[in-house]
């Protein structure tokens, strides 16, 4: 059974690849998952994934953005022999593409920050965040887990830039934290996670998320109401039991006839109806109806008499 996160990624990889957005999305993939290798004095750029749809997406992005067809190599993992691995290998125009995407500078080397042109462009930010989520993102199923979406980064400055992209353009209240081998930017608010899915283009996943979130919130609200009602019933039962206990003590020690008429009437009524709430007693007491505060005042008088008898 596919996870919710894999459904989100499946939808994102099925979106059309547009030339004006391909470079920003590709830049996220290459900056986060690209590995530069040297083969026979020639550079190649590799991206490895177990997700065939993501491999096809990277292939299409490179082809559309730079008119170059990379190699697509499929192999089986040796350890588990379970899932295929998909390697997208770029062997032509490697330096040119890395420099165009501002991932590599001949003098400075690797550039881990997100380029200013993307940082300052809302459309560029949307495409970059889509690529970043596909490269290193995950989101919990809102029906079964706490609300949580995160994107993992190797570099701290890149992670901070991702948070700024989310907050500057889309006000997502993204936070950052360190992980054992890297950094994450994350969202905890259900509404903001829905916004992120919408921003990156996962509209069906966003609608499913909202449906699941509403159902979960409704269940939680019902549970809270049930728990509140149960607590109130328990409180009412405990109070009634204590009142009955006081009245029985008075009856045993001095008899109910010794009480003033209104107190005696209430005492006998409570012994006959120990299950009624204070409100119900106030409405049904023989010399009533009276106010809740009035009947409560009488019970306090009975309690004081019982306490004196206990001394």
C-alpha positions as MATLAB code, in Angstrom:
seq = 'XXXXXXXXXXXXXXXXXXXXXXXXXXXXXXXXXXXXXXXXXXXXXXXXXXXXXXXXXXXXXXXXXXXXXXXXXXXXXXXXXXXXXXXXXXXXXXXXXXXXXXXXXXXXXXXXXXXXXXXXXXXXXXXXXXXXXXXXXXXXXXXXXXXXXXXXXXXXXXXXXXXXXXXXXXXXXXXXXXXXXXXXXXXXXXXXXXXXXXXXXXXXXXXXXXXXXXXXXXXXXXXXXXXXXXXXXXXXXXXXXXXXXXXXXXXXXXXXXXXXXXXXXXXXXXXXXXXXXXXXXXXXXXXXXXXXXXXXXXXXXXXXXXXXXXX';
ca = [
       0.000    0.000    0.000;
       1.418    3.369   -1.055;
       2.139    5.932    1.659;
       0.581    9.375    1.609;
       4.034   10.917    0.956;
       4.559    8.663   -2.080;
       1.136    9.690   -3.400;
       2.169   13.342   -3.110;
       5.422   12.687   -4.982;
       3.623   10.653   -7.634;
       1.325   13.592   -8.324;
       4.214   16.086   -8.430;
       6.173   13.944  -10.908;
       3.122   13.764  -13.204;
       2.926   17.563  -13.615;
       3.891   18.969  -17.037;
       7.480   20.201  -17.412;
       7.528   23.812  -18.624;
      10.772   25.340  -19.971;
      10.388   28.512  -17.883;
      10.200   26.504  -14.618;
      12.409   23.497  -15.387;
      15.731   25.099  -14.386;
      14.603   26.084  -10.881;
      13.190   22.612  -10.163;
      16.261   20.912  -11.645;
      18.572   23.131   -9.579;
      16.992   21.758   -6.383;
      17.449   18.152   -7.530;
      21.089   18.626   -8.537;
      22.055   20.717   -5.487;
      20.476   18.216   -3.076;
      21.030   14.830   -4.739;
      23.616   15.340   -7.475;
      26.990   13.563   -7.261;
      29.892   14.767   -9.425;
      32.162   11.967  -10.678;
      35.293   11.795  -12.806;
      35.391    9.050  -15.445;
      38.319    8.857  -17.884;
      39.262   12.511  -17.306;
      35.671   13.564  -17.926;
      33.116   14.810  -15.403;
      29.709   13.183  -15.097;
      26.807   14.170  -12.873;
      24.790   11.339  -11.281;
      21.457   11.338   -9.480;
      20.294    8.033   -7.973;
      16.760    7.215   -6.841;
      14.573    4.180   -6.174;
      11.555    6.001   -7.554;
      11.170    5.485  -11.330;
       8.794    8.449  -11.659;
      11.366   10.774  -10.061;
      14.065    9.401  -12.398;
      11.835   10.140  -15.412;
      11.138   13.618  -13.995;
      14.852   14.440  -13.709;
      15.424   13.086  -17.233;
      12.650   15.352  -18.597;
      13.852   18.417  -16.675;
      17.385   18.113  -18.081;
      16.093   17.509  -21.601;
      13.663   20.457  -21.530;
      15.966   22.911  -19.735;
      19.199   22.202  -21.645;
      18.249   20.162  -24.720;
      20.503   17.325  -23.541;
      19.455   13.678  -23.101;
      21.103   12.071  -20.081;
      21.604    8.333  -19.652;
      19.036    6.387  -17.627;
      20.542    3.282  -16.052;
      18.447    0.726  -14.148;
      20.104   -1.681  -11.700;
      18.979   -3.961   -8.864;
      20.195   -3.298   -5.335;
      22.591   -6.025   -4.281;
      21.814   -6.120   -0.542;
      18.078   -6.584   -0.416;
      17.515   -7.512   -4.073;
      14.158   -5.910   -3.718;
      13.915   -2.495   -5.375;
      15.454   -1.290   -8.599;
      17.803    1.683   -8.511;
      17.547    4.323  -11.208;
      20.619    6.319  -12.124;
      20.282    9.449  -14.234;
      23.752   10.293  -15.576;
      24.611   13.535  -17.312;
      27.861   13.309  -19.324;
      27.576   16.285  -21.696;
      27.679   19.986  -20.838;
      28.160   19.140  -17.139;
      30.172   22.261  -16.272;
      27.968   24.477  -18.421;
      24.764   23.202  -16.755;
      26.130   23.423  -13.201;
      27.321   26.977  -13.813;
      24.018   27.964  -15.463;
      22.132   26.673  -12.416;
      24.631   28.422  -10.109;
      25.592   25.188   -8.355;
      29.256   25.355   -9.370;
      31.654   28.254   -9.766;
      35.058   27.662  -11.457;
      36.784   29.780   -8.803;
      34.662   29.197   -5.665;
      33.671   25.582   -6.275;
      30.355   24.204   -4.942;
      27.610   26.769   -4.219;
      25.204   25.521   -1.552;
      23.046   28.669   -1.306;
      19.913   29.086   -3.413;
      20.507   31.709   -6.150;
      19.111   35.213   -5.610;
      17.057   35.015   -8.808;
      15.101   32.121   -7.283;
      14.993   33.656   -3.800;
      13.404   36.799   -5.282;
      10.922   35.063   -7.609;
       7.645   33.580   -6.376;
       7.304   31.339   -9.432;
      10.954   30.293   -9.132;
      10.375   29.543   -5.442;
       7.374   27.325   -6.254;
       9.393   25.276   -8.745;
      12.439   25.048   -6.481;
      10.331   23.890   -3.519;
       8.732   21.229   -5.727;
      12.163   19.908   -6.697;
      13.390   20.103   -3.091;
      10.422   18.114   -1.797;
      10.863   15.463   -4.476;
      14.586   15.294   -3.673;
      14.418   15.158    0.119;
      10.890   15.678    1.399;
       8.361   13.666    3.371;
       4.913   14.291    4.845;
       2.958   12.297    7.410;
      -0.452   10.842    6.695;
      -2.785   13.336    8.409;
      -5.228   10.576    9.344;
      -2.837    8.469   11.400;
      -0.005   10.733   12.550;
       0.744   14.178   13.857;
       0.843   16.886   11.218;
       4.416   17.093    9.915;
       6.092   17.929    6.597;
       9.866   18.204    6.251;
      12.650   18.578    3.685;
      16.120   17.269    4.471;
      19.273   19.155    3.431;
      22.948   18.340    3.793;
      23.963   21.996    4.057;
      22.844   24.383    6.797;
      22.812   27.503    4.608;
      20.719   25.734    1.970;
      18.304   24.640    4.686;
      17.989   28.223    5.944;
      17.342   29.406    2.384;
      14.547   26.839    1.967;
      12.895   28.164    5.125;
      13.226   31.716    3.826;
      11.661   30.722    0.484;
       8.683   29.228    2.312;
       8.239   32.161    4.673;
       9.135   35.104    2.445;
       6.800   34.266   -0.425;
       4.156   32.033    1.149;
       4.134   32.775    4.925;
       4.265   29.071    5.840;
       5.838   29.566    9.298;
       8.607   27.084    8.426;
      11.120   26.173   11.145;
      14.589   24.644   10.931;
      16.503   22.193   13.095;
      19.655   20.070   12.985;
      19.558   16.352   12.347;
      22.340   13.887   13.000;
      23.728   14.020    9.452;
      22.205   17.228    8.178;
      19.382   19.718    8.620;
      15.642   19.879    8.059;
      13.107   22.597    7.395;
       9.669   21.570    8.640;
       6.014   22.550    8.933;
       3.758   21.490   11.832;
       0.517   23.377   11.144;
      -2.090   21.470    9.138;
      -3.215   24.576    7.251;
       0.379   25.447    6.240;
       1.063   21.886    5.050;
      -2.046   22.111    2.867;
      -0.764   25.439    1.517;
       2.641   23.887    0.719;
       1.011   21.048   -1.241;
      -1.038   23.590   -3.172;
       2.002   25.805   -3.861;
       4.070   22.925   -5.266;
       1.212   21.711   -7.481;
      -0.052   18.641   -5.595;
      -3.694   19.764   -5.772;
      -5.278   16.311   -5.461;
      -3.023   15.454   -2.529;
      -3.911   18.791   -0.929;
      -7.652   18.077   -1.259;
      -7.164   14.572    0.163;
      -5.114   16.075    3.002;
      -7.871   18.584    3.789;
     -10.541   15.855    3.758;
      -8.512   13.642    6.096;
      -7.651   16.582    8.340;
     -11.303   17.637    8.659;
     -12.377   14.067    9.474;
      -9.606   13.711   12.039;
     -10.404   17.064   13.649;
     -14.104   16.150   13.798;
     -13.274   12.829   15.484;
     -11.043   14.641   17.970;
     -13.807   17.168   18.702;
     -16.352   14.390   19.264;
     -13.907   12.563   21.539;
     -13.299   15.735   23.530;
     -17.043   16.271   23.939;
     -17.576   12.654   24.980;
     -14.717   12.872   27.459;
     -16.103   16.148   28.807;
     -19.596   14.641   29.171;
     -18.145   11.566   30.878;
     -16.178   13.742   33.294;
     -19.274   15.822   34.071;
     -21.374   12.706   34.652;
     -18.709   11.311   36.958;
     -18.545   14.610   38.843;
     -22.356   14.686   39.173;
     -22.482   11.073   40.385;
     -19.744   11.699   42.957;
     -21.519   14.795   44.285;
     -24.858   12.951   44.510;
     -23.218   10.003   46.316;
     -21.698   12.374   48.879;
     -25.084   14.080   49.409;
     -26.790   10.710   49.954;
     -24.045    9.741   52.406;
     -24.586   12.965   54.416;
     -28.380   12.488   54.457;
     -28.119    8.850   55.559;
     -25.842    9.913   58.422;
     -28.356   12.563   59.545;
     -31.194   10.034   59.326;
     -29.232    7.530   61.389;
     -28.042    9.973   64.064;
     -31.059   12.243   64.608;
     -33.733   11.434   62.017;
     -34.849   13.575   59.097;
     -37.883   14.875   61.027;
     -35.447   16.916   63.124;
     -34.611   19.024   60.077;
     -36.383   22.193   58.923;
     -39.235   21.342   56.542;
     -37.473   22.416   53.316;
     -34.255   20.570   54.196;
     -36.192   17.446   55.212;
     -38.144   17.525   51.932;
     -34.935   17.860   49.880;
     -33.230   15.093   51.899;
     -36.055   12.611   51.324;
     -36.234   13.544   47.611;
     -32.489   12.993   47.161;
     -32.651    9.572   48.832;
     -35.418    8.592   46.406;
     -33.588   10.022   43.343;
     -29.811    9.652   43.778;
     -29.310    9.602   39.968;
     -30.593   13.143   39.286;
     -28.267   16.063   38.552;
     -28.347   19.240   40.613;
     -30.351   20.954   37.849;
     -32.886   18.115   37.743;
     -33.245   18.126   41.541;
     -33.853   21.909   41.470;
     -36.590   21.455   38.854;
     -38.330   18.467   40.518;
     -37.953   18.948   44.291;
     -41.468   18.838   45.937;
     -41.506   22.500   47.070;
     -39.893   23.643   43.833;
     -38.931   24.399   41.228;
     -36.129   26.460   42.697;
     -32.820   27.770   41.341;
     -29.680   25.623   41.142;
     -27.965   27.969   43.585;
     -30.934   27.597   45.944;
     -30.845   23.799   45.958;
     -27.054   23.876   46.223;
     -27.352   26.115   49.283;
     -29.684   23.560   50.940;
     -27.271   20.711   50.240;
     -24.490   22.780   51.842;
     -26.661   23.134   54.960;
     -27.195   19.356   55.042;
     -23.427   18.856   54.634;
     -22.700   21.192   57.571;
     -25.170   19.269   59.783;
     -23.589   15.947   58.760;
     -20.056   17.299   59.413;
     -21.129   18.380   62.933;
     -22.532   14.908   63.593;
     -19.216   13.345   62.505;
     -17.239   15.329   65.054;
];
